[in-house]
């Protein structure tokens, strides 16, 4: 809906409208537009154009839609579902594979259905594609429900930075995706502050009562620790471990993070490949932890 | 045009627009049992107007457009023994999807599968696939499947090019960042694509290295270019993308000393745990020593490598380097 369709895209939609309306006679224009992902105005343009089409001047498609409900007759030639394109098949196959790997273990019946659909659609193509979920689909679904229904969620959360598993009651504020991960921004009642949780690190989620009011509806950006880092070796791997918090090209980078603890652990875990060059306090912290660990080895 | 009984709606005669002409052409070619010649098409299909040359060019473009939509237009002649004018047609069996039935539960699964693409690169393909399958007229039965929210995060337009290349079996080339961040041109015969742990991969035969390789999409440093002809190679019959994404077996064992109630990430991987006063001794499996090293160093003073000796030595050397460069 963000851009105008090309004539070819519009033609494709007109061809697909015919069998869809035939099997959904009397569908409302609003519902039909929503199904096709277009505005009602665009749909009316399509229907008006389609109405002009036919085998010849005396055998036009009989299309009724002025009442706000659409019916079609005399569209015999076009009343066929167009074969799916390879890209369409691939998109469905990948989605199905993802679902198969997200299903609870007691749903072998659905696994069977999925493999049946895969072979109906793709056959040979299915083995070329594979999708494993990053996070538990049920957990993301509960988090979304909590957000939509304005309900608190009790979560069990693993934080690698703090090296702790905690249970906390949170009021969901926003879900966003960055790079490979989905995050939940929520007001955490245990610490009375806004926190960001990576959804794949939520081990359990239980929906709770409705919240009376959102504790804080504005999402605060809490990036606050910024340091300069020189990457001494393993440039690609080091940059990747700094993830989306990294700015700058090559081996001289600026890193802004939510947590000083995360930065410290990331630099030490790089095993000498990274050197913090800017903040004396951060440098001191890193040297101290490394020295203490070294003392334990000796 | 005489149109009896039309009230409210009006068939307005406008200059036939391109989209209407494409639909009319499709109808004409689908409805015909015999080959339609260009002159027959120009006289019977609404929208072909103007000089013969202009109509010719229009028709050539329209044919390309319909073929790009995946519609197969056949070209043939009435009598192969004579150099007759060629004709065109679309065979209904080629145009039509080869799916006759689908259960409502299957449709619900497909519907959920297409939702996973919301906001991601194949979203419009997923949406149009769902529309076509819904046209079979089956009602979906959402209550029969568990509440899952599958999501595929990929906005990289290279992915669409890659899956097209796989289905066409066409060579692709791209710039790829090496471990020291140098951009190197690679050319592969792509075999498969997939996602694991949030990363997206393409597997294929590297034409320079003459061997199978796995590439991560976020390490691509250019647009993917398609090269040469379709059906340029065969995908081995025993190729399975899932196997290419399987982590190599973690065949080595390390012994680690971890502080009580600390280093949860290591503890959750332990194959044996011996608890003492302040420390526990655990064993974990690993694949690469460099990965073991960074996993243990992450925990700072809470985890120490006891064996293998080589990993313990690397830990000590690394820590010495860190102290030296931060003092």
Interface residues (C-beta under 8 A of the other chain):
Chain A: X7 X8 X10 X11 X12 X14 X15 X16 X19 X20 X22 X23 X24 X35 X36 X37 X48 X49 X50 X51 X52 X53 X54 X55 X56 X57 X60 X64 X65 X66 X77 X78 X80 X81 X82 X83 X84 X85 X86 X87 X88 X89 X90 X91 X92 X94 X95 X96 X97 X98 X99 X102 X103 X104 X107 X110 X113 X114 X116 X117 X120 X121 X125 X127 X128 X129 X130 X131 X132 X133 X134 X137 X138 X140 X141 X144 X145 X158 X160 X163 X164 X165 X177 X179 X180 X181 X182 X200 X232 X234 X235 X236 X237 X239 X241 X250 X251 X264 X265 X266 X267 X268 X269 X270 X271 X272 X275 X276 X283 X284 X286 X287 X289 X290 X291 X292 X293 X294 X296 X297
Chain B: X1 X8 X9 X11 X12 X14 X16 X17 X18 X19 X20 X22 X23 X24 X26 X27 X28 X30 X31 X44 X46 X65 X68 X69 X70 X71 X92 X94 X95 X96 X97 X98 X99 X102 X103 X105 X106 X109 X110 X112 X113 X114 X115 X116 X117 X119 X122 X124 X125 X126 X127 X128 X129 X130 X131 X132 X133 X134 X135 X136 X137 X145 X146 X147 X148 X149 X150 X151 X152 X153 X160 X163 X164 X166 X167 X168 X177 X178 X179 X180 X181 X191 X192 X193 X194 X195 X196 X197 X198 X199 X218 X219 X235 X239 X240 X241 X242 X244 X245 X262 X263 X264 X265 X293 X294 X295 X297 X298 X299 X300 X301 X302 X304 X312 X314 X315 X316 X317 X318 X319 X320 X321 X322 X323 X325 X326 X327
